[in-house]
C-alpha cells in the first residue's frame, strides 16, 4: 500500500511595523537557528515568510536569503505566497485583495526566480469569496486550518487530502491543516509528537475514501512557538522523519495536480481565537464582519479605511502619488490591527495608531497643493445609518457625529495622528471616549472615579447626552459651519428634570474648531444646573511625559506634568505632546472647572490606558426664557526645537481643589 504523504509547513510571521531592533532579536533568536536546522535536515518543507520581514532580511541579512534560495533550488523548500501585509480579507475591499497577493508574488518571484503556486492563510480568517480572490491573483492552492472544514460538516477522518472549493466559477484547492496535531506538538517532545502523528496517519478511513491516498498537512508557526525553542524541537522531529518509514514528506506542488478529481467543499467564515478576547460569549463560527458591530474600535478603523479607499480611487492626479496612497492603505489593513493583544496591552493603542497613521498619510498624498480647499460635508462615515460630518482642513481632519454632536476623530496631518483613537470595546457601555460629550451633573465626579456620568443612574449623579440624536440646524460647506439643536429635559441640582433648548454650533478653522453652546431655559422659573462637556484625547507621549500650560484668572503657569486633579477658574490648557512634537490647546470663553483623569480598563487603575480625559464644567443659574452661552475652542500647534512654545506671562498657579465623594468640588460660576 502506498505510504501516506505529509506536507510539513513552517510559517515565519512577525507583526508589521515593529522596529528593526525587534526584527534583529527575532532573527538571532529564532530565524537564524531555524535556517541552520533546515540546512542540516533535508526534509521537504512548505515555507512561508512575512513579505515585509523577507524584505528586511534582504537588506540586513542577505546571507539568510542566500540559504533560502539554495533550499528553493534544491526542491527542499517550496516558498508560499500570500498577502503582502497579511490583511483580514473579509474586512478589505475586493479590489485590494489582488494588490496584496500580487505584491507578495512579485517579491517572491524577484527573490527566488519563481512565482508561487500556493498560499498560506496567515490570519486564519476565511470567507466564501476567497477562491476567486486567490485564483484571479494566480494562486492555485491555499492552506486553511481544518476547523473550517469541520465547521462545513467534515470529520477528522474525512480530511485525507486537498479539497476543491469554488466562487464565481473560480476553483481553488484547499489543503486542511491538522490543528489537533499542531496543538499536540506545542506541549510534547519531538519523540512523543512523532509517535502521535504516525498514529493519526494509521487511523482507518471511510469506505468511500479507501482508494484515496491519505495526505496530511501540519504547520509550525513562529508566533505560536515564541515561548519555546522551535529550532531545537524541529531538529529532533526532522531527525525522526529522516530515519522513519511511516510516511513521505512532500512538497505541496506534488499534490496539486491538474485534471484530477477532488472532493468539493464550501467553507464557512471563522475567526481565530486570538482575535476574540471575550470569546466565551461569542461562537467560533462568528462572521468576521460582525466584529464591527461588537467592537467600536474595529468599526471606526474599518469605516476610515473604506472612506479613504473611496477617496483615493476617485483621485485623477499624479499616478505616483496615487500608487503610494494605495500602498499606505494596504499597510493599514494588516490583521494585527484587529487583534486584542492579550498580554501585550501596551501595544494595543500603538497598533491602532499605526493603522490611522497609514490612512491619514494616504489621504494626505491625494491632496495636491494649490488645488485643495477646506471643505465640510456629510456622509455616513461610521456606517451606522446615522449622518456624520467631516471637515477637511489644511492641517486637520475633524469628524463629528450627529449622535451627541460628538467629535469622534481629530486627525493631525502634520504628524499624522488621530487624537481621538481611544475607543475600546472594554470601556463601560455608558462611557464615551469622544470629545465635546455634553452632560448635566447634580454633583461633580471625583477625577479618579472617571468624569463621565452614567445615563439612567440614580439622582445625584447626572446624565450624559452622548447617545442622544441632535437635530441638524445648519450645514454650510462653504463657510465650514455646522449647527445642531436639541430640546430636552435635563436635571437641575436637585435632580428634577427641567426643559432646555440646547444649540451647539461648530465653526471649523485651519488647525482646529470652535464649539459655541447656547442653553435656553424653557421653564417658567430659574434653572440652576451643572453643565459639562468632556474632551478625551489619545497622545503619543505617555501620561507622565505630558506637559500642561494652564491659564487661570488671566495668569499662566507651566509647563507642569499631567496629573489627575481638579482645577478651578481655568481659561485655557495647552498640552505638549513631546513625542509627536505637537501641542493640543483648548480654551473657553468663560472660565470653567477642569477635572483631568485617565481612562483605563479595567476601570480604577487597569493596565490598558485608553485616553486622557478633561471634563470642563460650569455651574450656572439661568432665568426663565433666558439663554446662557459659552464657547470652547480646540486647535493643534506644531512644536519645534528652534521655535519654543509661546509662553504666557505671569507664573501664578491655578487654584487646586482636593476632591472626594463626600465633598464634591463646586463648578465655576
N, C-alpha and C positions, 0 to 999 in steps of 0.2 A: 504493500500500500504506500502511496506517495506520502512523504513526510509533510506535516503541516508547515505552512510558511508563517514567518513573523516579521513584521515591519517594526523596527526599533527606531524611535524618533527622539531627537533632542531639540528642545526649544530654548534658545538663549534670548531672554527678553528683559529689558530694563525700562523703567519709566522714562518717557520722553521729557527732555528739558532739564534733567538734573545736571549738576555742574560736572566739569571734567574731572574733578578730584574723585567724585563717586564712581565715575566710569573707570578711572585708573585703578581704584581699590578693587572694583569688581574684576577687572582684568587680571590683576596679580593674584587675587584670592580664589577666583573660580574659573575664569575663561582660560588662562594660561595652563593650569593643571589639566583642564578638560582636553585641550589640544594635545597635550603630552600623552594622555591616555589614548586618544584616538589615533595618534601616530604609532603607538606601541601595539594596539589591538586592532587588527584589520577586520573589524566587524562591519558589514554594510549598514549604513545609517542614513535615515532621513533627517536632515539638519535645517533648522530654521534659526535665523538671526534677525533681531530687530534691525530694520534698514538703517536707522539713524545711528545705531551702535556699530554696524558694519562700516558706515562712513567714517565714524570716529576711529575705528581700528585702522582704516586705510591711511589716515593722517598721522596717527600716533604710534601704531604698532604694525607697520607693513609686513613684518615677519610673520605675524599671525595670519594675515590674509594669504601669504605665500603658502602656508601649511594648508589652509582651506582649499586653495587652488589645486594643490597636489592631491588632496583627498578626492576632489571632484574629478580630476583627470583619471585617477586610478579606479574610478567607479566604486570607491569605498563610501562616498557620501553623495547624496542627491540633495542639492540645495532647493529648499521650498520657498515659494513666493508668498505673497500675501498683500496686505495693505500697508503702505509705507509708514503711516502714522498710527496704525492699529486702531482705527475708529470702531465705534459701535454702528454697524451697518444700518440697523433699524432706525437710528437717530440722525442719519445724514441724508441729504437729498440724493436721489438716484444718480444724478449727473456726476457727483463727486466720487462715487464708488470706483468708476473706471479710472479716474485720475489717481486715486490712491494705489490701485493694483498696478497700473501701468508704470507709475513712478518707481515702484519697487522692482518690477520686472526689468526696467531699463537699467537699474543699478546692478542687478544680478547678471544681466547679460553683458554689461560692460566689464564686470569684475571677473566672471567665470566663463565668458565666451559662450554662454548657453542660456537660452530662455527657459525659465522654469515651467514645468507642466503642472505641478501640484502646488497646493497652498495649505498653510496651517491657519486654522481659525483661532488666532491667539486669544481673543477676548472671550471665546466660548459662547457668544450670542449669535444665534442663527434665526433667520426668518425665511418664509417660503419664497421670497423673491431672490434668494441667494444664487440659485443656479444660473439665471440669466445674467446677473451681475458678474459672476466669475467667468462664465463661458464667453461673454462678449469681450472680456479682457484677456482671452487666450489661455485661461486655466481649464484643465481637463478633469482634475480631481482635487478633492479637499478632505482634510482630516477633521472630524467632528466628534465631540465627546459622545459616548454611547448612551448617555442619559436621554439625548434627543431621540434616538432610535427606540429606546424602551418606552418613552412617552408616546411614540407612534404605534405602540402595541406589540412590538417585537420583544422576544425573550432573550436571555443571555445566550442560550444555545442556538438561537437564530442567527447570531452575528458572526457568520463564518467567512465573511469576505466583503468586498466593496458592493455597494448598492447603487442603483441608478435613481436619481431624483431629477425633477423637471420643473421648469417655469417658463411660460410663454413660448413653448416649443424648444427651449434650450435645455439639453440634458447634461448632467454633470455626475461624475462618480463620487460617491461619498464613502470614505473609509471610517468605520466606527472605531474610536479609540477606547481601549479597555480601561475604564475608570476604576473598577474594583482592583485590578492588578496594580494600577498606579498608586492607589491608597495603601495597598499592602506593602509595596516596596518602600514607601516612606518610613514605615515602622519596623521593618525587619532587615535582617542581614542579607547579603547577596546570596548566600547558600540557601537560606530558607525561601527567599524570593524565587530563586531558580526552580526549586522543587515545587513551590506553589504554582508557578507559571506552567511547568510541564504537566502538572496535574490538571489544570484547566484545559490544556490542549488535548488531553486524553478523554475528556468527558464525552459521553455518547451524543450523537447528533440525531436529529429527527429523520424519519424515513425519506421525506422529500429532499433532505439535504445530503443524503448518504453518498450520492455520486459527485458531490461538490467538494473540492479540496478545501480544507479548513485553513483560514487565514486570519491572523490576529494582529492588531496594531497596539503598541504601547508607547507612550511618550513620557519623557522626563523633562520637566520644566525647571529652569534655574530659580524661578520665582517661588515655586513650591518647596524647593530644596535649599533655600537661602540659609537655613539654620543647621544644615548637615553638610558633610563633605561629600558632595556628589561625585567628584573625580575619583576619590578613593573607592567609593561604593561601586561605580561603573567599572573600575579596573578589575575588581573581584568578580563582578557579574559577567563582564565580557570574557574573562578567562574561562569561566564555566561554559559560556556559549561556544567558545572556540573548541573546547575539548568535548562537548556534548554532541549527541546524535539524535536528540529528540525532535528537533525542528530545524528548519533552514532560515537563517536571517536573510532577508532580501530587500532590495530597493523597491520603492513604490512603483516606479515606471514598469517594472516587470509584471506587475499585477493589474495594470490598467491597459489592457489590450483592446484595440478597436474591433468592431464587428463581432462582439461576444455578447451573449445574452446574460443580463444581470437582473436580479430581482429589483423591482421598482418600489420606492418608498417615498412618502411625503412627510417631511419632518416638521414638527411644530416649533413655535418660539419657546425658548427657555432662557433663564437668566442665571449666571453663575452666582454661587452663594456669596462671594466676596463683594458683590455689588448690593447685597441686601443686609444691611447692618441689623435690621429688625426682622429677619427672615422667618422668625417663629410665627408671625402673624400674616405672612404672605405665602401663597402657594408657589412651589418650584416651577410650575408651568405659567407663571405670571408673564403677561405680554410686556416686552421691554418698553413699549410706548406708554404703558400705564405708569411707569416710573415718573413720568412728567406730571401726572396728576397727584401723586403722593408726595413727591419731593420738590418743593418750590425752587430750590437752587438749581435742580436739573432743568426745570421748565424755563426759568429765566435765561439760562445759558443756551438751551436749545432754541428758544424764541429769538434770541440775539443772533444766533448762527443763521437761522432761516432768513431774518431780515437782511443781514449783511450779505448773504449769498445772493439774495434778490437784487440788492443794490449794485453789487459787483457785476452781476450778469447783465445789467442794463447799461453798464459803462461802455462808451463807444470811443474812448480816447486812446492814449498810448497803449500799445499791445503789451509792452514790457511791464508797465505798471499794473495792468490787469492780470497778467500772468503771476506777478509777485503777490498781488492781492489774493488770488486763488490759492497760492501756496500758503499764505498766512491762515486762510480759512481751514485748509486741510490740517494744519498744525493744531488748530483749536478743536479738532474733532477726535483727539486721542481718547481712548476708552478710560484712561486713568482719571480724567477729569469728571467722570461719572461714578467714581467709587467713593465709598466712605472708608478711608484708610484706617481700619481698626488697628490700634496700637501705634498709629502714626498721626495722631491728632494735630501735631504741629505742622503737618504738610497739607492739611485739609484746605485752609484758606489759600495757601500758595498754589495748589493745583487749580482752584477756581480762578484766581487772579491771572495765572498763566494763560488760561483759555481766553479770558477777556482781553488780555494784552494782545494776543494774536488777532482777535476780531476787531479791536479798535484800530490796530495797525492796518488791517485790510481795508477798513472803511476810510482811513486817512489817505491811503495810497490812491484812491479814486477821487480824491478832492484835488482838482487842479488849481493852482494859484492863479488869481486873476479871473477865474471863471466861477469859483464858488461864492455863494451868497448865503448868509444866515437865513434859516427858514424854520417855520413851525407848522406842523401838520398832524393830523390824527390818523390812527391805524390801530388794529388790534395787535399791539406789539407783544402782549403776553399770551395770546391765543387762548383767552378765557371767555371770549364772547362779549367782553366789555371794552368800550373805546378807551384808548390811551393816547398819549401825545408825546411827540418828540421835537425838541428844539435842537437843531444842528447849528452850533456856533463855530466861530473861528478856533476857539481853544477848548470848548467843552461840548459834550452832549448831555442833555437833561431830559429824562423820561418821566412823565407824570401820568398817574393812573386816576381815572375818574372815581374809583372806589377810594374814599378817604381823601381824595385830592392829594395823594402821596407822591413824593419824588422817590421812584424805586430804582433808578440808575443815574449816576452822575459821573461821567467819564472825563478824565483829563486826556487830551490828545497829545499834550507835550511829553508825557512820560511813557507810555499810555497806562492808565489805571482807572479802575471802577471803584469809586469811593463809597458805593452802596452795595458791595458784594458780600454782605454779612449774612445773607439768607441761609437758613439751615432747617432741615425737617425735624431736628431735635428741639427746636425752640417751642415754648408753650404756644398753644393754638391761638391765644388772645394777644400774643406779643408780636408787634410789627417791628421789623428791623429796617424800615424805610425812613425817610425824613419828611418833616412837616406833617407828622402824625398828630392830629389835634385831639384834645381831651378836656374834660371838666372834672376836677377833683374836689371832693369835700374835705380831703386832708392831703397834704403833700406826702409822697412816699419817701422813706429814707433811702439814700442812694444805694446802699448795699442790698436793699430789697428789690431793686430794679424799678426805674421810674415809671414804667408803663402801668397804668391802671388796668384792671381786667373788667371787660364788659359783663354786665349781669351780676357783679359782685355785690356784697351787702352795702347798704347805705353807709356812708362814711369813707368809702373807697373812691368812687367816681366812675367815669365812663370814658372810653376812647371812641373816636369816630373813624378808626382805621378801616372798618368794614362797611361803612355807610356810603351809599352812592350819592355823590354830589351831582347837582344838575348843571350842565354846561350853560353858561350865561354869555360868554364872549369867546370867540376864536378868531383872532386877527393874524393871519400868517405873515402879512407884510410888516406889521409893527411888532410881531413876535409877542403878542399878548394873549393870555388865556385867563378866563374868569369862570368861577363856579359860584353857586349859591345853594344854601340848604336851610330849610325851615324845619326846626326840630325842637323837642323839649329836652332841656338839659338840667342837671341837678344844681340847685343853689347850695350854699354852705351847709344848710340843714339836711340836704338830700332830697328836698322836694323838687319835682320836675316843673320847669317854667318854660314857656315858648320863647324861642330865639331865632332870629334870621341871621345866618352867617354868610357873608360874602368873602370869597377867597380868590384874589387876583394874582396871577403870575406875570411878571414883566421880565423877559429874558434879555441878557446882555452878553457881550463878547466872552467874558470869563466867568459868568455866573447868572444869578437871578435875584429878584426881589419878590417877596410874597406880602401882599397887603391884605390885612384882615379887617373886616367890619362886622361888629357884633351888635345887632339891634335888638333891644328889649321889647318884645311884643306884648308883654303883660301890662296890666293896669297899675302895677306897683313896682317899686325899685327892686332890682335884681342884683344880688351880691354873689359873685362866683369866683372860682379859681380857674382861669383859662390857661391851658398848656399847649405847647407844640414841641414835639420831640424830634431831635436830629440824631441819626445813627450813622457812623462812618467806619469804613474799613481802611486802615492805614498800612503802609508798608513797614513803618517802624514799629517795634514792639511798644507796649504801653509805657514801660519805664524809660523809653528813649524819646517820647513825645515831649515837646516843649510848648508851653502856653504863654502867650502875651495877652493879659487881661486889662480891660479898661473899666474902671468903676468910678462913678461920680466925676467923670471928666479927667480922672487921673489914671496913669498907666503903671503897670508893674510887669516885669518879665525879662527874659523868659524864665519860667519855672516848670519843673517836671509835672506831668499829668498825675493827678491823684483823685481818688473817689471822694468827693466832698460836695458841700453845698455852699454857694456863694450868693451874696445879695447885692443888688444895685449894679448889675453888670450891664455895660453898654456894648461891649464887643469882646470877642475871643478869637485870637489868631493861633492856630495850631500848626506848629512847624513839624513837618514830616521829613526829617533829615535824610532818611534812606531814599526817598523819592525826589529829594531836592525840590519839594513843593510845600506850600503853606495853604491851609484852608481857613478862611476868615468868615465868621458870621457876626452880624451886628444887628441891633434893634433900635427902632425909633424911640422907644420908651423903655427905660431900664427894667430889667427883669431879675428874678431869682433863677440861678443856674445850678442844677444838680447834675454832676458828672459821675458816671459809673461805667462799669464794664459789663457787657452782656456775655455770659458764659453758659455752656451746657456741660453737665447738669447745672441748673441754677444754684447760686450760693457758693461759687468758687470752683466750678468744674474745670477740667483740663483743656477744653476747647473754647478758645476766645472767638466770639462772633463779631462783635462790634464795640466801638467806643460810643457811649450814649450821652447826649446832652439834653436835658429837659429844661426848657425855658418856660417860666410861669409868671403870671400876673394875677394879683388879687384885686378885683375891681367891683365897684358899685355903679350900676348904670340905671339912670332914671327911666321911668316908663316912656316907651316910644322914642328913646334916645339911642344913639349909636356910639360905641367906643371903637377906636381904630388903633392899629399898631402895624408896623412894617418890620419884616425880618429879611435881611439880605444875606446872600451866600455867594462867595466867589473863591476862585483859585488864583494863587500867585506863584511865580517861579522863584526858587531860592538859588542864588549863585554865590560862589565864593568871592567874586570880585564886587558883588553888589550885596552888602549885608542887608538883612531885612530892615525896613524902616522902623525906627523906634519912636514911640510916642513920649511926650515929655512927662516929667514928674514921677517919682518912684513909689508913691504911696500905694500900699496893697489894698485889694478889696477886702470887705469885711467877711470873715469866715463864720459859719454857724455850725455848732455841734448839733447833729440831728439824731433823734431816736424815735421809736414808735410812740412813746408816751407823750413827747413834747415836739410835735412836728413844727418845722420852720414855717413862719408866715411868708406869703408871697409879697412881692413888691407892690406898692400901691401906685 
